[in-house]
Amino acid sequence: MHHIEIETVWRFHKEGSPQTAVVMLGVLNEIRKTGKLTNAAKHAQLSYRHVWNLVEQWSDFFGVPLVETHRGKGTVLTAFGEKLVWAGERMQARLGPQLENLAQELATEIKPFLHQRPSVIRVHASHGFAVSKLRELLDREPGIGVDLRYVSNQNSLVSLAQGACDLSGVHLPRGELRAQGIRACREWLDPREDRVISFVTREMGLMVKRGNPLDINTLEDVVARKARFVNRDHDSGTRLLFDQLLALHGIDEAKINGAQQMEFTHAAVAAYVASGMADVSFGVEAAARQFGLDFIRLLTEDYFFVCKRAFLETEPMRRVLDIMKGRDFQEGVASLPGYVATRTGTVDTVKAFLESVGSNAT
């Protein structure tokens, strides 16, 4: 099985000079996390001397030190080094899913020319940590390929209805917004031909800096504290959910400081807050914990997949269900803060599923 990965490279140029510098942000990030240059060298699979020389070369190039060493206290990043690392974290969080989509497009074009032609399952899904974990396990399976594209809730259901994908990943809020979500699902689901596969639940809420220095606990607090906010893009299901929450609480978006500042993934908005460029955002708990943020839960979502009834009988789909129910995936989900594997891999009719979630509104 062949896989394509597209990675970003930071290459700095000096104006009027042929000199360039490729900064390995992974090295700096490891120094930030561990305070040890030896750990950074081991992580990069380079010698200690080579990594130290690289850091010195980067400092000379910028004319600003990137690290400081303290006898008996290890190595720490300077303010400039920290800024580089957090800029890199934001870039990776923002571009990662888009690069994965591009890699999948290239793989789809190339695979017909290879001797190995695995069965490819086309998945259009709202971005999520559990979906990435499932894709990771599917990539290890011989004879099966996954063409995963991250799209919005509605677009994934439209893709399924139009035959552009085999599996559609959707999330539906519990609580007071449940009825709105069910109405939207009814608009796109075909009760005769579609089947619903339970997947996970996930916690959604406010991401704030560690220690919650502005004492933000509600949406009203975001407005009252004039906290700097970073929002999700207009096409995302999470942005739609946030807008519905604002309407439910009678909050005018115009009163939120920074509501028009947008990022494209849960991880990207979390990185934005962690880097100090915003005070608060809205997203999944797993993203908040990944970047060392505090999390204030507001609601729970059910994440599920939809496919055509006939596709359930195919051998690739049976293997997907086996993986969902398997120990590796269950343990993987258990390691994601705020995620719970709930009836994972269980197949229901549209009618039975909507009745089930309708009765489980809280």
C-alpha contacts under 8 A as a table, 3 or more apart, distances in Angstrom:
res1	aa1	res2	aa2	distance
1	M	116	Q	7.14
1	M	118	P	7.81
1	M	142	P	6.87
1	M	143	G	7.42
3	H	107	A	7.20
4	I	103	A	5.65
4	I	104	Q	7.46
4	I	106	L	7.74
4	I	107	A	6.49
5	E	100	E	7.30
5	E	103	A	6.12
6	I	99	L	6.08
6	I	100	E	7.26
6	I	103	A	6.37
7	E	99	L	7.63
8	T	92	Q	7.90
9	V	22	V	7.17
9	V	23	V	7.99
10	W	22	V	5.62
10	W	23	V	5.89
10	W	24	M	7.57
11	R	20	T	6.60
11	R	21	A	5.59
11	R	22	V	4.48
11	R	23	V	6.71
12	F	20	T	5.44
12	F	21	A	5.09
12	F	22	V	6.34
12	F	23	V	7.77
13	H	17	S	7.45
13	H	18	P	7.40
13	H	19	Q	6.33
13	H	20	T	4.68
13	H	21	A	6.75
14	K	17	S	5.34
14	K	18	P	7.21
14	K	19	Q	6.38
14	K	20	T	6.78
21	A	58	W	6.83
21	A	61	F	7.24
23	V	58	W	7.05
24	M	27	V	5.68
24	M	28	L	7.07
25	L	28	L	5.15
25	L	29	N	6.02
25	L	84	L	7.54
25	L	85	V	6.00
25	L	88	G	6.73
26	G	29	N	5.04
26	G	30	E	6.12
26	G	40	A	7.84
26	G	44	A	7.49
27	V	30	E	5.27
27	V	31	I	6.41
27	V	40	A	5.13
27	V	41	A	7.17
27	V	43	H	7.55
27	V	44	A	6.61
27	V	51	V	7.88
28	L	31	I	5.08
28	L	32	R	6.21
28	L	40	A	7.39
28	L	77	L	7.46
28	L	81	G	7.19
28	L	85	V	6.59
29	N	32	R	4.92
29	N	33	K	6.21
29	N	85	V	5.95
30	E	33	K	5.11
30	E	34	T	5.98
30	E	35	G	7.59
30	E	36	K	7.77
30	E	37	L	7.99
30	E	39	N	6.88
30	E	40	A	5.06
30	E	43	H	7.54
31	I	34	T	5.36
31	I	35	G	4.83
31	I	36	K	5.50
31	I	37	L	5.89
31	I	39	N	7.32
31	I	40	A	5.79
31	I	75	T	6.82
31	I	76	V	6.54
31	I	77	L	7.10
32	R	35	G	5.73
32	R	76	V	6.13
32	R	77	L	6.05
32	R	82	E	7.58
34	T	39	N	7.09
35	G	73	K	7.96
35	G	74	G	5.42
35	G	75	T	4.83
35	G	76	V	5.53
36	K	39	N	5.40
36	K	40	A	6.66
36	K	74	G	5.66
36	K	75	T	5.62
37	L	40	A	5.01
37	L	41	A	6.21
37	L	48	Y	7.05
37	L	51	V	7.73
37	L	52	W	7.57
37	L	74	G	7.88
37	L	75	T	6.62
38	T	41	A	5.10
38	T	42	K	6.21
38	T	48	Y	5.87
39	N	42	K	5.06
39	N	43	H	6.02
40	A	43	H	5.08
40	A	44	A	6.18
40	A	51	V	7.77
41	A	44	A	5.17
41	A	45	Q	5.93
41	A	46	L	5.06
41	A	47	S	5.76
41	A	48	Y	5.33
41	A	51	V	5.90
42	K	45	Q	4.87
42	K	46	L	6.22
42	K	47	S	7.36
42	K	48	Y	7.89
43	H	46	L	7.81
46	L	50	H	6.50
46	L	51	V	6.63
47	S	50	H	5.19
47	S	51	V	6.34
48	Y	51	V	5.29
48	Y	52	W	6.16
49	R	52	W	5.12
49	R	53	N	6.13
50	H	53	N	5.11
50	H	54	L	6.22
51	V	54	L	5.01
51	V	55	V	6.28
52	W	55	V	5.18
52	W	56	E	6.28
53	N	56	E	5.09
53	N	57	Q	6.10
54	L	57	Q	5.02
54	L	58	W	6.18
55	V	58	W	5.15
55	V	59	S	6.20
55	V	66	L	7.12
55	V	67	V	7.77
56	E	59	S	5.06
56	E	60	D	6.14
56	E	65	P	7.88
57	Q	60	D	5.09
57	Q	61	F	6.09
58	W	61	F	5.00
58	W	62	F	6.29
58	W	66	L	7.59
59	S	62	F	5.36
59	S	63	G	5.71
59	S	64	V	5.32
59	S	65	P	4.70
59	S	66	L	5.75
60	D	63	G	4.97
60	D	64	V	6.93
60	D	65	P	7.56
61	F	64	V	7.98
62	F	65	P	7.81
64	V	80	F	7.53
65	P	68	E	7.49
65	P	78	T	6.83
65	P	80	F	7.60
65	P	81	G	7.67
66	L	77	L	5.78
66	L	78	T	5.27
66	L	79	A	7.76
66	L	80	F	6.13
66	L	81	G	4.48
67	V	75	T	6.63
67	V	76	V	5.54
67	V	77	L	4.23
67	V	78	T	5.13
67	V	81	G	6.60
68	E	75	T	5.67
68	E	76	V	5.34
68	E	77	L	6.09
68	E	78	T	6.34
69	T	73	K	7.57
69	T	74	G	5.89
69	T	75	T	4.40
69	T	76	V	6.43
70	H	73	K	5.15
70	H	74	G	5.61
70	H	75	T	6.29
71	R	74	G	6.57
77	L	80	F	7.61
77	L	81	G	5.14
77	L	82	E	5.83
78	T	81	G	4.99
78	T	82	E	6.17
79	A	82	E	5.11
79	A	83	K	6.21
80	F	83	K	5.02
80	F	84	L	6.32
81	G	84	L	5.18
81	G	85	V	6.36
82	E	85	V	5.17
82	E	86	W	6.23
83	K	86	W	5.32
83	K	87	A	6.08
83	K	275	S	7.68
84	L	87	A	5.17
84	L	88	G	6.22
85	V	88	G	5.06
85	V	89	E	6.24
86	W	89	E	4.87
86	W	90	R	6.19
86	W	271	A	7.19
86	W	274	A	7.92
86	W	275	S	5.53
87	A	90	R	5.20
87	A	91	M	6.18
87	A	275	S	7.74
88	G	91	M	4.99
88	G	92	Q	6.14
89	E	92	Q	5.25
89	E	93	A	6.10
89	E	268	A	7.94
89	E	271	A	6.32
90	R	93	A	5.13
90	R	94	R	5.96
90	R	267	A	7.96
90	R	268	A	5.47
90	R	271	A	5.34
90	R	272	Y	6.33
91	M	94	R	5.13
91	M	95	L	5.92
91	M	96	G	7.94
91	M	268	A	7.67
92	Q	95	L	5.29
92	Q	96	G	5.26
92	Q	268	A	7.84
93	A	96	G	5.55
93	A	97	P	7.76
93	A	265	T	6.74
93	A	267	A	5.22
93	A	268	A	4.49
93	A	271	A	7.31
94	R	97	P	7.29
94	R	98	Q	7.83
94	R	263	E	6.68
94	R	264	F	5.81
94	R	265	T	6.16
94	R	267	A	7.47
94	R	268	A	5.06
95	L	98	Q	5.22
95	L	99	L	6.00
96	G	99	L	5.23
96	G	100	E	6.21
97	P	100	E	4.94
97	P	101	N	6.20
97	P	127	H	7.87
97	P	150	Y	6.86
97	P	265	T	7.91
98	Q	101	N	5.07
98	Q	102	L	6.33
98	Q	150	Y	7.84
99	L	102	L	5.00
99	L	103	A	6.07
100	E	103	A	5.01
100	E	104	Q	6.20
100	E	149	R	7.75
101	N	104	Q	5.14
101	N	105	E	6.38
101	N	148	L	6.86
101	N	149	R	5.24
101	N	150	Y	6.85
102	L	105	E	5.05
102	L	106	L	6.34
103	A	106	L	5.16
103	A	107	A	6.11
104	Q	107	A	4.98
104	Q	108	T	6.09
104	Q	147	D	5.65
104	Q	148	L	6.69
104	Q	149	R	7.46
105	E	108	T	5.18
105	E	109	E	6.43
105	E	147	D	7.81
106	L	109	E	5.15
106	L	110	I	6.21
107	A	110	I	5.12
107	A	111	K	5.89
108	T	111	K	5.64
108	T	112	P	7.48
108	T	147	D	7.31
109	E	112	P	6.76
110	I	113	F	5.78
110	I	114	L	7.09
111	K	114	L	5.24
111	K	116	Q	7.59
111	K	117	R	6.42
112	P	115	H	7.91
112	P	117	R	6.64
114	L	117	R	6.62
117	R	143	G	7.59
118	P	142	P	7.85
118	P	143	G	4.52
118	P	144	I	4.83
118	P	145	G	5.69
119	S	143	G	6.29
119	S	144	I	4.78
119	S	145	G	5.75
119	S	316	P	6.78
120	V	144	I	5.86
120	V	145	G	4.30
120	V	146	V	5.38
120	V	147	D	6.56
121	I	144	I	7.63
121	I	145	G	6.19
121	I	146	V	4.97
121	I	147	D	6.00
121	I	165	C	7.83
121	I	166	D	6.27
121	I	167	L	7.60
121	I	316	P	7.32
121	I	317	M	7.96
122	R	146	V	6.13
122	R	147	D	4.71
122	R	148	L	6.13
122	R	164	A	7.81
122	R	165	C	4.84
122	R	166	D	5.13
122	R	167	L	6.42
123	V	146	V	7.09
123	V	147	D	5.92
123	V	148	L	4.68
123	V	149	R	6.21
123	V	165	C	5.69
123	V	166	D	5.98
123	V	167	L	4.77
123	V	168	S	6.02
123	V	169	G	7.54
124	H	148	L	5.96
124	H	149	R	4.92
124	H	150	Y	5.87
124	H	151	V	6.14
124	H	156	S	5.13
124	H	159	S	7.28
124	H	165	C	6.22
124	H	166	D	7.96
124	H	167	L	6.34
124	H	168	S	5.10
124	H	169	G	6.28
125	A	131	V	7.90
125	A	148	L	7.47
125	A	149	R	6.47
125	A	150	Y	5.15
125	A	151	V	5.57
125	A	152	S	6.96
125	A	153	N	7.02
125	A	156	S	5.74
125	A	167	L	7.82
125	A	168	S	5.47
125	A	169	G	4.00
125	A	170	V	6.45
126	S	150	Y	5.54
126	S	151	V	5.25
126	S	152	S	5.12
126	S	153	N	5.60
126	S	156	S	7.33
126	S	169	G	5.83
126	S	170	V	6.10
126	S	171	H	7.58
126	S	236	S	7.65
126	S	237	G	7.16
127	H	131	V	7.08
127	H	150	Y	5.50
127	H	151	V	7.09
127	H	152	S	7.88
127	H	265	T	7.24
128	G	131	V	5.34
128	G	132	S	6.54
128	G	266	H	7.91
129	F	132	S	5.16
129	F	133	K	6.36
129	F	286	A	7.53
129	F	336	L	7.61
130	A	133	K	4.94
130	A	134	L	6.24
130	A	200	V	7.58
130	A	333	V	6.24
130	A	336	L	7.80
130	A	339	Y	7.73
131	V	134	L	5.09
131	V	135	R	6.19
132	S	135	R	5.05
132	S	136	E	6.13
133	K	136	E	5.04
133	K	137	L	6.50
133	K	329	F	7.23
133	K	332	G	6.78
133	K	333	V	7.56
134	L	137	L	5.28
134	L	138	L	6.19
134	L	323	I	7.85
134	L	324	M	7.28
134	L	329	F	6.75
135	R	138	L	5.00
135	R	139	D	6.08
135	R	146	V	7.10
135	R	148	L	7.74
136	E	139	D	5.29
136	E	140	R	6.95
137	L	140	R	5.39
137	L	141	E	7.00
137	L	323	I	7.52
137	L	329	F	7.43
138	L	141	E	5.26
138	L	144	I	7.40
138	L	145	G	7.34
138	L	146	V	7.02
138	L	320	V	7.39
138	L	323	I	7.64
139	D	142	P	7.92
139	D	144	I	7.63
139	D	145	G	6.64
139	D	146	V	6.99
141	E	144	I	6.03
141	E	145	G	7.96
144	I	316	P	6.76
151	V	155	N	6.15
151	V	156	S	6.03
151	V	236	S	7.64
152	S	155	N	5.23
152	S	156	S	6.13
152	S	235	D	6.05
152	S	236	S	4.97
152	S	237	G	5.64
153	N	156	S	5.43
153	N	157	L	6.68
153	N	169	G	7.20
153	N	170	V	5.27
153	N	171	H	7.04
153	N	236	S	7.13
153	N	237	G	5.42
154	Q	157	L	5.29
154	Q	158	V	6.19
154	Q	237	G	7.87
155	N	158	V	4.93
155	N	159	S	6.03
156	S	159	S	5.07
156	S	160	L	6.42
156	S	168	S	5.23
156	S	169	G	6.60
156	S	170	V	7.37
157	L	160	L	5.09
157	L	161	A	6.24
157	L	168	S	5.87
157	L	169	G	7.90
157	L	170	V	7.77
157	L	188	W	6.34
157	L	189	L	7.56
157	L	306	V	7.93
158	V	161	A	5.07
158	V	162	Q	6.14
158	V	188	W	7.07
159	S	162	Q	5.15
159	S	163	G	6.07
159	S	164	A	4.80
159	S	165	C	5.71
159	S	168	S	7.61
160	L	163	G	5.08
160	L	164	A	5.83
160	L	165	C	5.17
160	L	166	D	6.37
160	L	167	L	6.89
160	L	168	S	6.19
160	L	307	C	7.18
161	A	164	A	7.68
161	A	188	W	7.52
162	Q	165	C	7.99
163	G	166	D	7.19
165	C	168	S	7.00
166	D	307	C	5.95
166	D	308	K	7.33
166	D	311	F	7.34
167	L	305	F	6.32
167	L	306	V	5.73
167	L	307	C	4.96
168	S	305	F	5.32
168	S	306	V	5.05
168	S	307	C	6.46
169	G	303	Y	7.18
169	G	304	F	5.85
169	G	305	F	4.46
169	G	306	V	6.57
170	V	303	Y	5.71
170	V	304	F	5.51
170	V	305	F	6.11
170	V	306	V	7.78
171	H	237	G	7.76
171	H	301	E	6.25
171	H	302	D	5.47
171	H	303	Y	4.15
171	H	304	F	6.20
172	L	178	R	6.98
172	L	181	G	5.77
172	L	182	I	7.56
172	L	301	E	5.37
172	L	302	D	5.17
172	L	303	Y	6.38
173	P	177	L	6.21
173	P	178	R	5.37
173	P	181	G	6.72
173	P	241	L	7.88
173	P	299	L	7.18
173	P	300	T	6.08
173	P	301	E	4.23
173	P	302	D	6.28
174	R	177	L	6.45
174	R	178	R	4.95
174	R	299	L	6.71
174	R	300	T	5.64
174	R	301	E	5.67
174	R	302	D	7.28
174	R	357	V	8.00
174	R	360	N	7.51
174	R	361	A	4.98
174	R	362	T	5.47
175	G	178	R	5.52
175	G	299	L	7.03
175	G	300	T	7.77
175	G	361	A	4.96
175	G	362	T	4.50
176	E	179	A	7.17
176	E	361	A	7.44
176	E	362	T	7.82
177	L	180	Q	5.55
177	L	181	G	6.58
177	L	244	Q	7.42
177	L	245	L	7.76
178	R	181	G	5.17
178	R	182	I	6.22
178	R	358	G	7.27
178	R	361	A	6.21
179	A	182	I	5.14
179	A	183	R	6.25
179	A	358	G	7.50
180	Q	183	R	5.23
180	Q	184	A	6.38
181	G	184	A	5.15
181	G	185	C	6.28
182	I	185	C	5.03
182	I	186	R	6.18
182	I	354	L	6.98
182	I	358	G	7.72
183	R	186	R	5.19
183	R	187	E	6.53
184	A	187	E	5.32
184	A	188	W	7.07
185	C	188	W	5.51
185	C	189	L	5.95
186	R	189	L	5.33
186	R	190	D	7.83
189	L	194	D	6.49
189	L	350	V	7.28
190	D	193	E	5.58
190	D	194	D	5.30
190	D	350	V	7.52
191	P	194	D	5.77
191	P	195	R	7.73
191	P	349	T	6.97
191	P	350	V	5.21
191	P	351	K	6.51
193	E	308	K	5.56
193	E	309	R	5.40
193	E	310	A	7.90
194	D	306	V	6.56
194	D	307	C	5.65
194	D	308	K	4.56
194	D	309	R	5.56
194	D	349	T	7.14
194	D	350	V	6.62
195	R	306	V	5.66
195	R	307	C	5.51
195	R	308	K	5.95
195	R	309	R	5.66
195	R	347	V	6.67
195	R	348	D	5.92
195	R	349	T	5.04
195	R	350	V	5.87
196	V	304	F	6.94
196	V	305	F	5.82
196	V	306	V	4.59
196	V	307	C	6.68
196	V	347	V	5.64
196	V	348	D	5.23
196	V	349	T	6.09
196	V	350	V	6.07
196	V	353	F	6.82
197	I	304	F	5.74
197	I	305	F	5.00
197	I	306	V	6.06
197	I	307	C	7.94
197	I	344	T	7.38
197	I	345	G	5.69
197	I	346	T	5.50
197	I	347	V	4.57
197	I	348	D	6.46
198	S	303	Y	7.17
198	S	304	F	4.80
198	S	305	F	6.55
198	S	342	T	7.00
198	S	343	R	5.79
198	S	344	T	5.03
198	S	345	G	5.61
198	S	346	T	5.45
198	S	347	V	6.65
199	F	302	D	7.72
199	F	303	Y	5.79
199	F	304	F	4.82
199	F	305	F	6.87
199	F	324	M	7.70
199	F	341	A	6.40
199	F	342	T	6.31
199	F	343	R	6.72
199	F	344	T	4.35
199	F	345	G	6.15
199	F	346	T	7.93
200	V	302	D	6.15
200	V	303	Y	5.31
200	V	304	F	6.82
200	V	339	Y	6.64
200	V	340	V	5.50
200	V	341	A	4.48
200	V	342	T	5.13
200	V	343	R	7.64
200	V	344	T	6.35
201	T	300	T	6.75
201	T	301	E	5.48
201	T	302	D	4.49
201	T	303	Y	5.75
201	T	339	Y	5.67
201	T	340	V	5.26
201	T	341	A	6.57
201	T	342	T	6.44
202	R	284	V	6.94
202	R	285	E	7.72
202	R	300	T	5.75
202	R	301	E	5.36
202	R	302	D	6.66
202	R	303	Y	7.40
202	R	338	G	5.36
202	R	339	Y	4.45
202	R	340	V	6.49
203	E	284	V	5.76
203	E	285	E	5.79
203	E	297	R	6.52
203	E	298	L	7.71
203	E	299	L	6.15
203	E	300	T	4.67
203	E	301	E	6.41
203	E	338	G	4.98
203	E	339	Y	6.66
204	M	282	F	7.30
204	M	283	G	5.40
204	M	284	V	4.56
204	M	285	E	6.09
204	M	297	R	5.85
204	M	298	L	5.93
204	M	299	L	5.41
204	M	300	T	5.89
204	M	301	E	7.13
205	G	282	F	5.52
205	G	283	G	5.65
205	G	284	V	6.40
205	G	285	E	6.93
205	G	295	F	6.63
205	G	296	I	5.40
205	G	297	R	4.32
205	G	298	L	4.58
205	G	299	L	6.56
206	L	217	N	7.96
206	L	280	V	6.55
206	L	281	S	5.60
206	L	282	F	4.60
206	L	283	G	6.50
206	L	295	F	5.70
206	L	296	I	5.05
206	L	297	R	6.57
206	L	298	L	7.27
207	M	270	A	6.82
207	M	273	V	7.67
207	M	280	V	5.43
207	M	281	S	5.21
207	M	282	F	5.95
207	M	283	G	7.00
207	M	285	E	7.65
207	M	288	A	5.68
207	M	293	L	6.23
207	M	294	D	5.90
207	M	295	F	4.85
207	M	296	I	6.64
208	V	212	N	5.80
208	V	216	I	7.65
208	V	273	V	6.92
208	V	279	D	5.97
208	V	280	V	4.75
208	V	281	S	6.96
208	V	288	A	7.94
208	V	293	L	5.73
208	V	294	D	5.28
208	V	295	F	6.34
208	V	296	I	7.96
209	K	212	N	5.31
209	K	213	P	6.94
209	K	273	V	6.80
209	K	274	A	6.51
209	K	279	D	6.53
209	K	280	V	7.34
209	K	292	G	7.92
209	K	293	L	5.10
209	K	294	D	5.92
210	R	213	P	7.49
210	R	292	G	6.73
210	R	293	L	4.94
210	R	294	D	5.08
211	G	294	D	6.79
212	N	215	D	5.29
212	N	216	I	6.60
212	N	294	D	6.64
213	P	216	I	7.98
214	L	225	R	6.96
214	L	227	A	7.74
215	D	221	D	7.90
216	I	219	L	7.95
216	I	221	D	5.31
216	I	222	V	6.32
216	I	225	R	7.74
217	N	221	D	6.35
217	N	296	I	6.31
218	T	221	D	5.15
218	T	222	V	6.83
219	L	222	V	5.19
219	L	223	V	6.95
219	L	246	L	7.66
219	L	249	H	7.95
220	E	223	V	5.38
220	E	224	A	6.17
220	E	251	I	7.55
221	D	224	A	4.85
221	D	225	R	5.77
222	V	225	R	5.57
222	V	226	K	6.17
222	V	227	A	5.43
222	V	229	F	7.94
222	V	256	I	7.02
222	V	280	V	7.69
223	V	226	K	5.12
223	V	227	A	6.70
223	V	255	K	6.28
223	V	256	I	5.47
223	V	257	N	7.36
224	A	227	A	7.82
226	K	256	I	7.06
226	K	257	N	5.98
227	A	256	I	7.68
227	A	257	N	6.23
227	A	278	A	7.70
227	A	279	D	5.71
227	A	280	V	6.78
228	R	256	I	7.81
228	R	257	N	5.21
228	R	258	G	5.68
228	R	277	M	7.97
228	R	278	A	4.90
228	R	279	D	5.01
228	R	280	V	6.41
229	F	256	I	6.96
229	F	257	N	5.81
229	F	258	G	4.83
229	F	259	A	5.89
229	F	261	Q	7.44
229	F	278	A	5.60
229	F	279	D	6.08
229	F	280	V	5.12
229	F	281	S	5.60
230	V	258	G	5.96
230	V	259	A	6.12
230	V	260	Q	7.49
230	V	261	Q	5.22
230	V	262	M	5.80
230	V	263	E	7.18
230	V	269	V	6.29
230	V	272	Y	7.43
230	V	273	V	7.78
230	V	278	A	6.29
230	V	280	V	6.78
230	V	281	S	5.36
231	N	239	R	7.20
231	N	258	G	7.60
231	N	259	A	5.62
231	N	260	Q	6.66
231	N	261	Q	5.76
231	N	262	M	4.67
231	N	263	E	6.37
231	N	269	V	7.12
231	N	281	S	6.35
231	N	282	F	7.15
232	R	236	S	6.80
232	R	238	T	6.89
232	R	239	R	5.25
232	R	262	M	5.05
232	R	263	E	5.16
232	R	264	F	5.77
232	R	265	T	7.03
232	R	266	H	7.89
232	R	269	V	7.31
233	D	236	S	5.75
233	D	239	R	6.32
233	D	262	M	5.41
233	D	263	E	5.97
233	D	264	F	5.60
234	H	239	R	5.92
234	H	240	L	7.25
235	D	239	R	7.17
235	D	240	L	7.69
236	S	239	R	5.30
236	S	240	L	6.56
236	S	264	F	7.84
237	G	240	L	5.07
237	G	241	L	6.16
238	T	241	L	4.95
238	T	242	F	6.12
238	T	283	G	7.00
239	R	242	F	5.03
239	R	243	D	6.15
240	L	243	D	5.14
240	L	244	Q	6.24
241	L	244	Q	5.07
241	L	245	L	6.27
242	F	245	L	4.99
242	F	246	L	6.27
242	F	282	F	7.36
243	D	246	L	5.09
243	D	247	A	6.32
243	D	253	E	7.89
244	Q	247	A	5.09
244	Q	248	L	6.10
245	L	248	L	4.95
245	L	249	H	6.25
246	L	249	H	5.22
246	L	250	G	6.00
246	L	251	I	4.96
246	L	252	D	6.95
246	L	253	E	7.09
247	A	250	G	4.92
247	A	251	I	6.02
247	A	252	D	7.55
248	L	251	I	7.78
251	I	255	K	7.58
252	D	255	K	5.62
252	D	256	I	7.53
253	E	256	I	5.47
253	E	259	A	6.63
254	A	257	N	7.64
254	A	259	A	7.19
256	I	259	A	5.51
258	G	261	Q	5.29
259	A	262	M	7.58
262	M	269	V	7.95
263	E	268	A	5.92
263	E	269	V	5.80
264	F	268	A	6.45
264	F	269	V	7.61
265	T	268	A	5.05
265	T	269	V	6.57
266	H	269	V	5.58
266	H	270	A	6.34
266	H	283	G	5.60
266	H	284	V	6.56
266	H	287	A	5.96
267	A	270	A	5.05
267	A	271	A	6.05
267	A	287	A	5.13
267	A	288	A	7.72
267	A	290	Q	8.00
268	A	271	A	5.12
268	A	272	Y	6.18
269	V	272	Y	4.93
269	V	273	V	6.43
269	V	281	S	6.37
269	V	282	F	7.81
269	V	283	G	7.90
270	A	273	V	5.26
270	A	274	A	6.13
270	A	281	S	7.03
270	A	283	G	7.97
270	A	287	A	6.03
270	A	288	A	5.68
270	A	291	F	6.47
270	A	293	L	7.66
271	A	274	A	4.91
271	A	275	S	5.98
271	A	291	F	6.34
272	Y	275	S	5.37
272	Y	276	G	6.71
272	Y	277	M	5.63
272	Y	278	A	6.15
273	V	276	G	5.31
273	V	277	M	5.76
273	V	278	A	4.64
273	V	279	D	5.61
273	V	280	V	6.11
273	V	281	S	7.12
274	A	277	M	7.62
274	A	278	A	7.87
274	A	291	F	6.23
274	A	292	G	7.32
274	A	293	L	6.74
275	S	278	A	7.77
276	G	279	D	6.91
278	A	281	S	7.76
283	G	287	A	7.29
283	G	288	A	7.80
284	V	287	A	5.70
284	V	288	A	6.86
284	V	338	G	7.39
285	E	288	A	5.11
285	E	289	R	6.28
285	E	295	F	6.25
285	E	297	R	7.78
285	E	337	P	6.08
285	E	338	G	5.35
286	A	289	R	5.28
286	A	290	Q	6.11
286	A	336	L	5.82
286	A	337	P	4.73
286	A	338	G	5.99
286	A	339	Y	7.53
287	A	290	Q	5.04
287	A	291	F	6.61
288	A	291	F	5.55
288	A	292	G	6.32
288	A	293	L	4.90
288	A	294	D	6.52
288	A	295	F	6.32
289	R	292	G	4.95
289	R	293	L	5.58
289	R	294	D	7.09
289	R	295	F	7.71
289	R	337	P	7.02
290	Q	293	L	7.64
307	C	311	F	6.72
307	C	312	L	7.41
308	K	311	F	5.38
308	K	312	L	7.00
309	R	312	L	5.57
309	R	313	E	7.63
310	A	313	E	5.76
310	A	314	T	7.51
311	F	314	T	5.43
311	F	317	M	6.80
312	L	317	M	5.72
312	L	318	R	6.75
313	E	317	M	7.08
313	E	318	R	7.03
314	T	317	M	5.48
314	T	318	R	6.43
315	E	318	R	5.14
315	E	319	R	6.40
316	P	319	R	5.17
316	P	320	V	6.38
317	M	320	V	4.91
317	M	321	L	6.31
318	R	321	L	5.19
318	R	322	D	6.26
319	R	322	D	4.95
319	R	323	I	6.25
320	V	323	I	5.17
320	V	324	M	6.25
321	L	324	M	5.02
321	L	325	K	6.26
321	L	345	G	5.27
322	D	325	K	5.22
322	D	326	G	5.95
322	D	345	G	7.60
323	I	326	G	4.83
323	I	328	D	7.73
323	I	329	F	6.59
324	M	329	F	5.93
324	M	330	Q	7.37
324	M	344	T	6.17
324	M	345	G	5.51
325	K	329	F	7.12
325	K	330	Q	7.00
325	K	344	T	6.13
325	K	345	G	5.76
326	G	329	F	5.75
326	G	330	Q	6.34
327	R	330	Q	5.05
327	R	331	E	6.03
328	D	331	E	5.28
328	D	332	G	6.05
329	F	332	G	4.85
329	F	333	V	6.16
330	Q	333	V	5.31
330	Q	334	A	6.24
330	Q	341	A	6.43
331	E	334	A	4.96
331	E	335	S	6.40
332	G	335	S	5.30
332	G	336	L	6.95
333	V	336	L	5.28
333	V	339	Y	6.16
333	V	340	V	6.38
333	V	341	A	6.35
334	A	337	P	7.44
334	A	339	Y	6.73
334	A	340	V	6.37
334	A	341	A	7.40
336	L	339	Y	5.56
341	A	344	T	5.65
343	R	346	T	5.60
348	D	351	K	7.99
348	D	352	A	6.00
348	D	353	F	5.74
349	T	352	A	5.23
349	T	353	F	6.07
350	V	353	F	5.16
350	V	354	L	6.08
351	K	354	L	5.38
351	K	355	E	6.14
352	A	355	E	5.19
352	A	356	S	6.07
353	F	356	S	5.01
353	F	357	V	6.22
354	L	357	V	5.24
354	L	358	G	5.81
355	E	358	G	5.04
355	E	359	S	6.22
356	S	359	S	5.39
356	S	360	N	6.34
357	V	360	N	4.88
357	V	361	A	6.31
358	G	361	A	5.63
